[in-house]
Amino acid sequence: MEMSEKFLWRFFEAFLFQICGKKGGFQGLRKLYFCLMKMSSFQKSLFAIFLFFATLWFGGGLARIAIGFDLFLPGTLDIKPFLTLEQINYSIRLMGVTAYYTITGYAVSLISAVILCISLKGRIKQRGWLFMAIVLYIVFFPYELYLAWLDFQLIGRINCIDFVNLLKDDGLLVLFKQRFHPWMAAISFLSLLSYITALLYLAWQPLNMHEKAEHSE
């Protein structure tokens, strides 16, 4: 197991170095390469876990937003009149099923990020970009927690109701619309901007204290 892990990391390191070593561009990847070289195997594993589950959560969340808003007339919470009952039921059920993946992805990525930050606490002072990325990632935790609570309720109702009769439960439709209320959509847009900005901080890495010869070619 250790040999395979070392081989994977050696391959990843060589791949990053080949990309980052080219002249011009890819400066963020180059900085990331040197940052990864200073991590222990435990920290690298945490970083890999964070990237995988954060991608699962972020990509799944975007897909669920697209599925949910596709049911409503633009700018309203009125369901599109041309949609059949089966199409509406399927979309709502799909929202409930995919909630398992997004909730798990966010929870695991958050836990791994917190543990990684604790293990790297000595370097956060030297890397302002890392501190800002952490703040932008965690600042919407209460909102994500509220979304998870709504999703758990949605999952519970879907599992207790026959697929064909989903919309006969008025509470289910009210709960589903609550997730896409205008004020929820506004916060969701702000959180999306926050997460994108965090990714930009990770890519460009500004506010970084200059280090000596370790970044020289």
N, C-alpha and C positions, 0 to 999 in steps of 0.2 A: 504493500500500500504506500509506503514511504517512497519507494523507488518510482512508482507511477506518478505520485504527486510532484516529486522533484523534476521528473521528465516533463510534465505538463507546464510547470512554472519556467523551466529552462526554455521550452519552446515558446512560451508567451513572452519571456524576456527578449529572446532573439528576434521574435516578430516585431515587438515594440521598438527595439533598437534599429532594425532595418528601416522601419517607417520614420522614426524620429531622427535618424541619423542623416536623412537626406537634407540637402541645403534648401532653405526657404520653406515656409509653411510648417504646419504640424508642430508648432512650438508648444502648444498645450499638451500634446501627446509626449513630446520630448521631456517636458517637466514631469509628467505623470510617470514616465519610465524611471527617472532618477528617484522620484518619491517612492515608487514601489521597491526599488532596490534596497531601500533602507528599512523596509518592513520585515518583521519576523514571519515565519511560516504561518503562525497563528493569525497574525494581522492580515496577511495576504488571503488566507482562507476566509476570514470575516469579510474582507473587501469583495471577494468573489461572490460570497453568499448575498451580500448587500446588493451588488449589481444585478444578480439574477432575479431576486425577488422584487427589487424596486422596478425592474423592467416589466415583470409580470403584473405588478400592481398598476403601474402607470399606463401601460399599453391596454390592459384590461379595462381600466377606468375610462379611457378615451373611447373604447369600443362601446361600453355600456352607456355613456353619455349620448353617443350617436344613435344607439338603438332606442333609448328612451325618448329623445326629442323628436325622433322620426314619427312617433305616434301622434304628436300634437300639431295643430295649425301654428304657423310661425307667430311668435309673440303672444300666444295664448296657452291655456291649459285645456282647450277643447280638442277632443280626439278627432282626427281627420274623418270626415263622413264616408269616404269611399273605402275605408278599411273594413274588412269583414271581421266578424266576432272571432273566428279562428286565428286570424293574423294578430289581433290585439292580444288574445290569450297567449299565443306563442311568444310574443315579444315580452310580455310581463313575466312569463315563466322563464324565459332566457335571462332576464335581468336577475331573477332569483338564483338561478343555477350558477351564473358567472360571479355572483357575490362571494361564493366560497373562495374563489381564486384571488379576487382583489383584497378581501379581508386578510387572508393568509399572507399574501404578498406584502401588504403594508405592515402587518404585525411583525413578520420575520425580518423585513428590511429595517424597521425601526429599532428592533432589539439589537440586531447586528451592528447598526450604525452607532447606537449608544455605547455598546461594548467596545467598538473600534475607537470611538472618540476618547473613552476612558483610558484605553491603552496608549493612545497618541497624545494625551493631554500635555505632555512636555513639548510637543512640537506645534501645538495650536497657536502659541504665542508668536512663533516664527512665521506662521502661515495664515495671514488674514483671510485669504480666500477660503480656507478650510473652515474657519470660524463662521464666516458669512454663509457658506453653503449649509452648514449645520443649522444655523438660526433660521434660514429660509425654508429648510426642510421640516423643522419641528414646529414652527410658529402656527401652522394650521392643524396641529394635532387635535385640538378640541373639535374642529369642524369634521375632520376625518373620523373621529370617535362618534360624533353624532350621525354621520352617514352610515357607519357600521351598525349603529343601533337601529336605524331605519331598515337597513338591509336584513338584519336578523329578524325583525318583525315581518318583513316581506317573505323571507324564507319560511318562517313558521306558518303564515297564512297559506302560502302556495302548497306546502306539504300536507296541509289539513283539508284542502279543497280539491275536488275532482277537476281535472284539466279543462273539461268542456264548460264547467260552471264557475270558472274563476271570476268573471265579471258580475256574477249574481251576488257576490259578497261586496256590498257597497264600501265596507271598510277597507277592502284591498285597493280599490280604485282611489279612494281618498288618500291612503297611505302612499300609493304610487305617485300621485300628483304632488304630494307634499315634498317628495324628493326633488321635483323639478319646479318648485315654486320660484317666482322671479328673484326673491332675495337669496334663495339657495343657489340659483344660477349665477347671480352676481358674485357670491363668495367663491363659487366653483371656478369662475373665470379668474378671480384674483389669485386663488391658490395655484391655478395652472401657470400664471405668470411667475409666481414665486418659485415653483419647481423648475421652470425653464431657466430662470435667472440663476438658480443654484447650479444647474448643469453648466451654464456659461462660466460661472466661477470656477467649477472644476476643470473646464476646458482651458480657459485663459489664465487662470491662477494669478490674478493681480494681488496687490497688497502683500507681496512675498518678500521676506527679508533676504537680502543678497547673501548667497553663500559662496565660498571661495572656490577652490580648484575642482570641486566635485562636479561642477556643471561644465567644466571645460572639456573640449573634445580630445 
